[in-house]
Amino acid sequence: MSQRPQALFAMAAENVPQVFPPEVLARLRESLDIDPALVAQDFTDPRVREALGRTEILVTGWGCPRLDETVLDAAPRLRAVLHSAGSVKSFATPGIWRRGIAVSSAAVANALPVAEYTLAMILLAGKDVLAARDRMRTSRTSSGWGIVPGIGNYGRRVGVIGASRIGRRVLELLRPFDLRPALTDPYVDEAEAAVLGVPLLSLDDLLRTSDIVTVHAPETPETHHLIGRRELALMPDGAVLVNTARGALVDHDALVAELRAGRLTAILDVTDPEPLPADSPLYDLPGAFVTPHLAGSQGNELARLGRTVAEEAERLLAGGKPAYAVDLAALEREA
């Protein structure tokens, strides 16, 4: 591509200025002829329909309508879909790949803040910071300085479920610390685990031997309630479960039973359902620390997603291929 290709935003309109603030939008427009005032929120809109006919690049994001055959037929010049968020499952259809249209995702950029959140929670949980804060809030007293047995981040085993983009990034972030990470993933073999620098365990062995377990697997029919009553029972007393993946990977009824017994604690950025109903015990149980799905890109982190798309557009303009292409064959086992 030597000239700027015609492009169209397809997402919730309010997300455009968040993901593409002025400096990022300016960089994107150096590669693409795109109008931020025209955003496809409904592909049946006459203005959008007319624009689709000349669109070569779709810049998608949260709220993108489904790209079905009717939409693809209306966009005969479409050659690439650049997604400014993580998963494309909510809108992408197999026809995109059948037509040879390249699909790229900013999932690698969205993985960074999730991994950072996970690392922070692992370190805080190891020091019992969250429970200690609640105890101080309740008692309004402090025992002062003193050695607290049973806590600390020296040699603690951290079990990572899933070598996803986020799971791999978590493993990278854990390297500088005196922690002992381990991995379970049915799609990873011993050789790949060795490259990642971690022992590869079965799910049961990982649960039995980990002080902190962090979940980074995709939501698929096979992973529904991956962590259920049996699996939670395998975790040692005092262990911590961290979930930043999808709420349905954990059986919440079984988890609540363990939390009520005081045997485990949980840090949940995702829940099932989401949001939780107002009467959910997870709001009040002392062993539960729940945040409102904020581990992913938020605030100024959204610009990183837009920058990733701008970089992909630059590669296309230079005649290259997307660096973060989405493979249809692998899509089923991705988030």
Disulfide bonds with the S-S distance in Angstrom:
none
